[in-house]
Amino acid sequence: MEKIVSLSKRRGFIFQSSEIYGGLNGCWDYGPLGVELLRNIKDQWWQSMTYRDDIEGIDASILMHPRVWEASGHVENFTDPMVDCKQCKARYRVDVLFESLSDKTISKLADSLTALLGTELPESLRQVLEEETIREMKGIPNYPYTLDERVQFKRDNFVEMRKFYERQGRLRDWLMSPGRFNALVETAEIPCPNCGNKGTFTPARKFNLMFKTFVGPVEDSSAVVYLRPETAQGIYVNFLNVQLASRQKLPFGIAQVGKAFRNEINTKNFLFRTREFEQMEMQYFVKPGTDLRWFEYWKEERMNWFLRLGMTKEKLRWNRHEPEKLAHYAKDAFDIEYQFSFGWGEIEGIHNRTDYDLSRHEEYSGKSMKYFDEETKERYTPYIIETSAGASRAFMAFLVDAYREEDAPTADGKMDTRAVLRLHPKIAPTKVAVFPLVNRDGMQEVARKIEVALRPHLRVFYDESGAVGRRYRRQDEAGTPYCVTVDSQTLQDQTVTIRDRDTMRQERLGIESILAYLQNKIFVS
Ligand code: GAP
């Protein structure tokens, strides 16, 4: 990862935000190459979503009516549980704290938690079991148990569940909830990773991740608005506007790309968790009862999108959310995860959001959000299948996946190591570099003419400085898939060499064929 961060800065992919002032945590700037890569990723996503007849695009405003976030559940639920060490004042998110504890400590804490069952079920643990159960029951019609029965069942099987997670090597996941933390905080000696003291933590408190600001000159509670923490809500509130304006029938989708903001407690791992980022979200509205089929369809589509853009198959996997970890709106959720150097991390979520969002907006706005089915003459609230990708996380995954250090021959036949970004040509920031082999005999003029001819069609880089071998290496590192070189033979027969970044092989081609050749290689094959 350090190599990627350093390359990003050196080559102009990513800079720290406000670097000359010491930077701003969780915020990054995209440099000249970075902005091109990011745009290309977003364009590829936009094309794959909206160049079809069942999906429309939209660009909603970042600031929305504050009631939107009450209806969506963000005011109440979009929180991270946070704890403070009373001794050293270090602040942690509960899951981050658990992650930093050793396996031995985790095992001891699990013992303490199961020991609580020996006495009367403490209120905090009862709450945990109840919350889990309520989530499980959601979306299952005619759930066959009462809440009390199910909580009792969970209590009876508590120790078995612990063993189950332990066998899978996932004891940490089993412990990782604010409720469990609170059940432990009074009875167990949880060590602070910062100062080493034990039993010094406050109970977990909810910390809302939305950034607040004010509209107009008066900074009071009636003027509060939020910077959107997801783009999805701008789509839901416009569902009927888009449907009526575009005369779409179910099933159909609405796609949007835009900024989102979250006041993350712990920003980490470069672009992975930031406070300002971009999302590429598509909400697909379907008739209830057809949601499972469409959920499968979109899962497959989205995984294939990453694969088609060249991401390594073995570094991608699915992670299904367990019932107790499902977001408040979801009936089912799968993440596409990428294997980063720090572990597997989510780059996109596919969610079955049921009719939760539209029903809530109907309830909070008092306006009907129902769809009228002309064929059956029914009026109903559609279910929503959401595909929610982070543009910046996808950016980071594409960058990491493309980075290689390879043995390669130099111009004089020796071997050396080249750093290369094997980005798919469709997303590469620069598509072609044009060089004169040497700066004499009119080669520069011919190379400049080629550059000018290509510019309206492709992003071109012209370079005449230094040895040609070094120029190739610089383009390899920037991910440029093709280099065109004008040499002495060009002056005689109007042909050039085209070098392929990945194979490093060169072909000879007539000048008049360069554009068609590149367009075919980059956009078609
Ligand atoms: N509308 C649903 C939603 O927002 P999410 O799982 O919270 O779901 C979706 O976020 C995607 O947004 C994630 O898969 C990730 O790619 C990206 N994302 C979320 N939080 C992020 C952050 N703090 N920094 C960068 N990307 C983030």
Boltz pocket constraint, residues with backbone or C-beta under 6 A from the ligand:
constraints:
  - pocket:
      binder: B
      contacts: [[A, 229], [A, 230], [A, 231], [A, 232], [A, 262], [A, 264], [A, 271], [A, 272], [A, 273], [A, 274], [A, 275], [A, 276], [A, 277], [A, 278], [A, 279], [A, 281], [A, 346], [A, 347], [A, 348], [A, 349], [A, 386], [A, 388], [A, 389], [A, 390], [A, 391], [A, 392], [A, 393], [A, 394]]
      max_distance: 6.0
